[in-house]
Amino acid sequence: MKYSKPSVAWLSAARPTPGSLASDHSQSDDEQHWVSADELSVSVDDYGFRQSVIAVERLRTYGGRPASLPQHIIRWRRTLDHLAIPLLVDQQAIAARIAELISRNGAWCRQQGDFGITLLATPGCAPLDGAAATEILHLNPLNHAKIQHHRDAGQPLIITDIQQPSEKSWPRDIKVRCRLHYYLADRAARQIDPGAVGALLDADGSVTETSVANLAIGRDGGIVSPPSAQVLPGITQQVVQRVTEQLGLTWSHATLFPADLRQADEVWLMGTDGGLWFAGRVDGVSIADGRPGPIYQKVLHEFDAAMMQGQS
């Protein structure tokens, strides 16, 4: 499917103030640039290009409104702090910038209905010398047909032998653009099933997450997901867990191994773009006859209502 593209994006370079890693964008109008989306670029000398040091935060709209912005900003700040990228994180300023970005792309946004919003930041070209960081804010289309198909008919899940990077390399509670492990997992999965998404393993052989989603299983009438410290703390999963518990169902965390997923009553995927969907097959094994399970259907209805009402 071919998508039209938004026309405007936001690009900024922010130089740290002396003795501080924070910089006030509002005081440096000349460092703020509204540019054509087609002109977005990163220098080949940028650490984001040379070493893949890129902080990222992705969110989407529901009913045309950005969802879960405060929670995304908390994670954005945590990622920037860990990578020592010198950008001031002001939720009000970011919200205003997103609103202006949507306004400047008004025709495209109305055409799309709902769409994604992406924040990117790198240390810039010479961070050790105090050079400017790079910050980008842009919109991206959602594949609504594919999302709906996965919600209704499920998506195959293949558990690959690709291992999740150790938390000794970088903590799992930050979101970065170094995605080689995800790419390899999805490539391995699609060699088996072209429509599948690949799950990664931890060092002990347990299942962690996919390139686009947290995972959970339905078992004995409750929902179980991997321990929080083992995976990226998904914003969408937090909403799904809350509405599940509001329905009087239990949600627990436990180490999950491949057999747990293959033998589950239901297998859920939760991510920014797709929201909540299910896996009809795991490693070729049919889950609930490949159909949406009863708990999934109940929770999906409440999840949709919560997101459309801005209760994220």
Residue, then its C-alpha position, 0 to 999 in steps of 0.5 A: m500500500k502506498y501512503s501520502k506523506p505529511s509535508v512539514a516536520w520539525l528540526s532543531a539543534a540545541r547547544p548545551t548551556p555551560g555546565s549543564l546538559a539542559s538547553d532552553h529551546s524557547q530562547s533560541d528561535d534561530e535553532q528551531h526550524w520548520v522544514s519540509a518533511d522531504e528535507l529531513s536529514v541527519s549528517v553522516d558525521d552525526y552520532g545517530f548515523r555513525q553509531s546509532v545513538i538515537a533516542v526515539e519515542r513513538l505515539r499515535t492519535y485516537g480520534g485525532r488526539p495524541a494518546s498517553l502523552p505524559q507517559h511517553i514524555i516520562r519514557w522520552r526523558r528517561t531515554l535522553d538522560h541515559l544517553a546524555i542527550p542535552l535536550l530540555v524536556d518540557q511536556q507543555a512545550i512538546a505538546a504545543r509543538i505537536a499541536e502545531l505540527i498537526s496544524r501545519n499538516g492539517a489536510w494530511c491529518r484529516q485525510q489519515g484520520d489517525f496517525g503516528i507521531t515520532l520524536l527522535a534525538t541524537p547527540g549530534c556530530a561532536p557531543l564530547d566537544g559540546a556541539a549541538a544535539t539533533e532533535i526531530l519531530h515528524l508525523n507518520p501514517l498508520n496502516h489502518a487496513k493491516i491494523q484492523h486485519h490483525r485485530d480481527a484475524g490475528q497475526p502469526l508469531i514466530i519465536t526466533d533464536i535472536q537474543q535480546p541485547s543484555e541490559k548490561s549493554w543498555p537498559r530495557d526501559i529506554k527506547v532507542r533506534c538501534r533495532l538490528h536485533y528486531y530486524l533480524a528477528d522479523r527477517a527470520a520470522r518472515q522466512i517461515d511465514p511472510g505475515a509473521v512477527g518475530a519474538l526475541l529470546d532472553a539469555d535464559g531462553s525465555v520470551t521477551e517481546t517483538s519489534v513492535a509489541n509487548l506480549a502476554i498470554g491468557r492462561d487459566g482465566g487470567i493474563v500473564s506477561p513477562p516481568s517488567a524488568q525483562v522488556l520495554p515498559g510498553i505504554t499501550q500494555q499499561v492501558v491494556q493491563r489497567v482495563t483488564e484489571q478493571l474488568g475483574l481479571t487478574w494480570s500477573h508477571a512471570t517468566l514465559f518460555p516458548a512452550d508457554l506461548r504455544q500452549a496458551d489459551e490466548v496470545w496478545l500483542m500490544g504496541t503503539d501503532g496497532g493497539l491490542w491484537f492477537a496471535g492466531r498461531v505461534d510457531g505454526v501452532s493454532i491458538a484458540d483455533g486461530r480465532p480471537g479469544p473471549i477475554y481478548q474480545k472483552v478487553l479489546h472493546e474496553f481498550d478501544a473505549a478508553m483510548m477514544q475517551g482519552q483515558s490512557 
